[in-house]
Amino acid sequence: MSQLMKLIQRVESTFIKHFANGHRRKGMNILRPPMKREKHRVTFSTGFSAGCVFSLIVALVAIIRTRKTMSEEVHTTYMNTMFPLYSLFGFIVLHITMYAIDIYYWKRYRVNYAFIFGYKQGTELGYRQVLFLGFTIGTFALLCVLGNLDMEANPKTKNYKPLTELLPLFLLVALFVVLIMPFHFLYRSSRFFFLTCLFHCLAAPLYKVTLPDFFLGDQLTSQVQALRSINFYICYYGWGDFKQRENTCEASDIYKYSLYIVGVIPYLSRLLQCLRRMIEERSLDQGYNGVKYLLTLIAVCLRTAYGFEDGKEKKNHTNIFKLKVLAGSSSVLAAVFCTYWDFVHDWGLLNKTSKNRWLRDKLLIPQKKVYFIAMILNVVLRFAWLQTVLNFEFEFLHKKTTLAVMASLEIIRRGMWNFFRVENEHLNNVGKYRAFKSVPLPFNYDEDDEKDD
């Protein structure tokens, strides 16, 4: 035992001398980092916020059903104005929840996601912390919805319409302020890590592409409807429509052109990232990956054009039919190509020579049927948004609600994609970004960075 202790001390002394510049405390913090313990207050806060979300949803449904405050005309106006504003928070909460579920299963199956993403040791958020953030946003959003409905129904406050309309804007501004706050509050290092990756995505291809950058870029491609909701915020409040609760945005050509731009930005960013990697790494596969985003970009533009043409009062049925055929064809082509890329390149599946038939040699989940179920769901959810072209009508759903449901299905598909993509990176390093699977050497981390709060 004494020999072992002497050997440990010699290793520690050598590491401190060569990798910590002789600073023993710094070296020992790297060699023996304190274990990150789950705090009871995090668990309690997560459960409390989840309970608040559930209670507020029940209260919202009960109030709407019992009061029946909205006439058909008021309901239509509400769906065209306030619903797109509040649906943004629903998309955010759903995406955060899916990410928390991914973290839970990554940890369960020992996927080294923290090292793959390049998080500083000990600063990565657990699934409880992520759920706490999502449920907190959901709680405040639902409180704003209930406050909005209550002010509309109460005769004493019904005249304060402009103030009522400003509630979602206040919440959005508050979220933005919290996100950019430089103080050690609410996971500062994680917030700044997110902002850095977001800036790299928007500034593509000026920065070298890392895994967190392209991973976030892919998340943004599943949040096009949320980005268009932000665009609607700018129009609705910037042009003063909120004072009369009127939606004049769709009648403006500027707003229509902005919808094209907002819908294209995520795919264009990923396309530029792929082109940079293709040039730097001399990899033709990245060129093919870029084709995937180019096809989707074209499909999004054609679907948007078809939606505008179909929504006109004076319809040109010939143009509508042509746009419908073009939009449908491009959407199917993009969906087929993207589905193939998901299975073969991102997930590493559909390998007929594998020892696990049609899967891959290395699997983390022992139940192989899970992979086949995931592939089937991926196909179904990939083609679900074709409804925006085919115009399937549901009598019990408003058009805005249908769009929100389709956008939510895409977010769910992306959450499922996240798990298998990172699993494949962990097992096979398909992106060739960082070492994987093996325990990372402690001096690979920047020990001078600040610890997260």
N, C-alpha and C positions, 0 to 999 in steps of 0.2 A: 504493500500500500504506500509506503514511504517513497519507493522508487517511482510509482505512478504520480504522486504529488510533485516530486521533483521534476518529472518530465513535463507535467502541466505548467509548472512555474517557468520552466525554460521556454516553452512554446509561447506563453504569455509575454515574457520578457523580449523574445525575438520579435513578436508582432508589434509590441509597443515601440520598440526601437525603430523598426523599419516602416511601419504603416501609421503611426500616431506621433511621429517626431519626438518620441521620448515622453509624451504626456501620458502618464499611467491612467489617470482618471478617464481621459478620453478613450484610450485604448480598451479599458475594461468595459466602458459603456457599449463599445461596439461588439466586443467578444461575448459579453454577458448582458445583453439588453434586458431591461426589466420586462417581465411578462405583462402583456396587455390583458387586464382583467375586465370582465364585464361588470359594469356597475349596476346596482339594483335600481338606482334612480333612472337609468336609461330604459330598463325593462318596464318599470312602472310608468314612465312618461309615454313609452310606446303603446302600452296597453290602454292608458288613459286617453291618448289622442285617438286611438282606434275606436274606443268606446264612444267618444264624442262624434266621430264621423258617422258611426252606425246610428246613434241616437238622432243626429241632425237629419240624416236621410229619412228615417222613420217619421220624424216630425214634419219634414217637408212634404212627404207623400200624404200624410194625414191632413195637413193644412190645405193642400190643393184639393183633395177629395171632399173635405167637409165644407169649405168655404165656397168653392166653385166661383171664385172671384172674377175669373176671366171670361168675358164673352168671346165668341169666335173671332171677332175683329181684333180685340185686344190680344188674344192668344197669338194670332198671326203676326201682329206687330212685335210682340215679345220675342217670338221665335226668330224674327228677322233682325232684331237689334240686340237684345240682352243675352239670348242664348249663345251666339257666337262669342260674346265676351267672356261668359262664364265657362264655356266648354274648354277654353284654353287651359284653365286650371285642372279640369278633368283629365286632359291629355297629359299634363305634367305629372299629376299624382299617379296615373296609371303607369307611366313609364318608370317612375321612381319605384313603384311597387314591383314591377317586373324585374328591375335591376336588383332589388333586395332579395327576391326569390332566387335569382341567379347566384348571388353571393352565398345564400344559404346552401345551395346544392354544390357550389364550387368547394365550399369548406367541407361539406359532408363527404365528397369524393376526393378530397385532398388535392384539388387543383390549385397550383401555386399562382393564383391570379394576381396577388399583390406584387410579386416579383415580375410577372409578365407585363403588367401595366406600368411598372416602374415607380410604384408608390414608395415613398420613404418609409423605412422600416418603422413600424409601430404607429403610422399615421392613417393607415387604411381604415375605412369605416366598416363596421360590421352590419349585418342585415337589420339588427334592431335599430341602430342609429339611422340607417337609411329609411326604414319604415317610419321612424319618428318624424323625420323631415317631411316625408310624403303625407302622412296623416295630419301633421300640423297645418300644412298648406291646404289640405282638403277641409279641415275644420274651419279655418278662416274663410275659405271660399263659400262654404255652405252657410256660414253665419251671414255673409254678405247677401246671399240669395234670399235667406229668410228675412233679413232686414229689408231688402228690396220689396219683397211681397207684402210685408207687414205695413210698410210706409204707403204702398199702393192701396191697400185695403182700408187703412185707417183714415177716416174723413179729416182728422186734425192735421195729418201730415201729407195728405194726397197732393196738396198744392206745391210741396217741395220737390217737384219732379226733377229739376236739374241736380239737386243734391243726391237724390235717389240714384240717378244715372251714373254718378261719379264713384259709387262704391267699388265697382270692379277696377276702375283706374287707380284708386287709392291703394288697393291691394296689390296690383301689379307693380306700382312704383315702390311700395314697401318691400316686396320681394327683391326687386332690383337693387335697392339700397342695401339690404342685408347681404346680397351676393357680393357686392363690391366693397363692403366695409373692410378696412385694413386692420381692424382690432382682433384680438384673440377671443373670438366669440363665434360660436356655432361652426366649428371645424374650419378654421381659417385656411390651413394648408390645403385642404380638399377643395375649398371654394376657389382658391387661386390656381390650383392644379387644373381645375375645370376651365377657368377663364383663359389660362395659357393655351390649353389644347383648342379651345374655341377660336382664339385669335389665330392660331396656326391653320385651322381649317379655313377661316375666312381669308387668310393671306396666302393660301396655296396658289402657286407652287414655290413661294419664296423661301420656305423653310424645309429642311430635311424631314421626310415623313417618318414618324415613329408610330409604334402600334397604338398608343392612346389617341394620336391625332386621327388616324384613319378609322379607329373604332368609334370615336365620337362623330366623325363625318357620316358613318353609316347610320348612327342613331338619328342624326338630323334628317336623313333621307326618309325616315319613317315618321317625321314630325312636320311634314309639309303643311298639313291642315292647321297645326298649331302656329306655324310661322305666318300663315295667311290670317289667322285670328289676330296676331300682333299687328299685321298690316291693317286689319279692320279697326283696331284700336286707334291707330294714327288717323285714319279717315274719319271715324265716327266722332272722336273728340276734337280733332284738329279743325274740322270743318263746321263744328258746332251743331251737328245733327242731334246730339244728346239733349239739347234744350227742348226740342219738340218731339223727341223719340221718333225720328224719321230716318230711314235708311236710304239716302240719296247716293250712296257710294257706287252702287252697281250701275248707275246711270252715267257715271263719269268715265271717260276714256282713260284718264290718268290712272284711276284706280284699277281699271282692267289691265292696263299695261304693267302696273306694279304687281298684280297677281302672277303674271308670267314670270317676272323677275324673281319674286320670292319663291315661286315653285321650282325655279331652275337652279337657284344658288346652291342648295345642298348637293345636287348631282354634278353640277359644274365643278364644285370644290373637289369632290371625289375623283372626277375625271382628270383634273389637273394634278392631283396627288399621284394618280396612277401613271400619268405621263412622266412626271418627274422620276418616279421609281424605275420606270422602263428605261429612261435615259441613263440614270445613275448606275443601275444594276445590270443594264443590258439584258433585261428579262422581257421576252416576248409575252410571257403570261400576263404581265402587268398591262401590256397593250390590249390584250383580250379582255382583261378586267375593266379597262377603260371603255371598251365597246359596250359593255353591259350598262354602264351609266349613261353613255351617249344614247343608247336605244331608249332607256327609261326617260331621259330628258326630252327626247322627241315625243314620246308617248304622252308625257305630262302636258306639254305645250298643245298637242292636238286635242287632248281631252278638255283642256281649259277653253280652247277656241270653240269646241263643240258645245260646251256648256253655255257660253255666251250667246252663240247663235240660236240655240234651242230656247233660250230664255227671252228672246226678243218678242215683242207683241206682234210685229209684222214679220212673220217667218218666211224665209225663202226655203221651201221644202227641198229644193234641189241641192242647195248648199248644205243644208242640214244632213241630208242623206250621205253626201260625199264626205263630210267631216265625220259622220258616225262610222262610216266604213274605214276611213283612214285612222281614226282614233282607236277603233276596235282592233284593227289589224296590227297597228303599232304596239298597242297594249298587250295583245296576246304574244307577239314576237318577243317583246321585252320580258314578259312574265316567264316564258319558256326558257329564254337564255339565262335569266337570273336564277330560276329554279335549278337549272342544270349546274350553274356555278356554285350555288349554295351546297348542293349535295356532293359534288365531286371535288371542288377546290377548297371551299371554306370548311366543310364538315369532313371531308376525306372519305365519304361513303360511296356506295355503288361500285365497289371494287370486286369484280367477279372472281379475281384470283386470290382474294384474301382468304385466310383460314376461317374467318367469320363471313360466310357467304353474303355478298352484296353490302358488307359493312367495311370495316378496316381491321387490320391485324390487332391494333391496340385499342381496347375499350375500357372505359372506367365504370360504366353502369353494367352490372352483371346481367340484368334482364335485357336481352337483345331486342325484344319486341318494342321496347321504348324507342329505339332508333327508327324502326319502321313506322310506328305511330307518329313520331315527330315529322318524318318525311311526308306522310299523308296529310297531316295538318298544315305543313308548310305549303303544299300545293293548293289546298283548299283556301287558305288565307291569302296566298299570293293572287289568286284569281278572284277573290271576293270584291276587290275594288273595281273590277270590270263592271260592277253594277252602275258606276257613275257614267258609263257609256251606254249600257244596255237599257238603263232607265226602268229597272224593275220598281214598281210602285207598291208600297205597303200602306194600306188604308189607315192603319193605326199609328203610323209614324209620319211626322212632318219631314219635308225634304231636308231641312237642316239637321234633324235628328238622324236621318239615314246617313248623311255624310259623316256625322260624328261617330256613328256605330262603325262604319267602314274604316274610319281613321283609327278607332280603338282596336279593331281587329288587326290592323297593320302593326300597331304598337305591340300587341300580344305576340304576333309572329316574330317581331324583332327581338323581343325578350327571350323567346325560345331559341332563336338563332344565336343569341349571345352565348348561351351556355355551351352549345356544341362547337361554336367557333373557338372559344377560349380553351375548351377541352382538347380540340385538335392541335391548337398551338402548344398546349402543355405537353402533349404526348409526342408530337412530331415536328414542332417548330416550323410550321408551314410558311410562316411569314418571314422567317430568318431574321428576327429582330434581336432577341436576347437568348441567353442560355435558358434552359428550362429543365424541369423535372428534378435535376440534382439541386442540392442545397446551395444557394448562392454564397460566394465568399463574402465575408463581412466588409472587406475594404472596397467592394464594388459600390457601396452606398456613400453618399456625400454626408459625412458625419458632422459637418459644420452647419447643416440646415437646422432650422428651428423645429422643435417638436410640436406636434399639433396639440391644441388644447383639449 
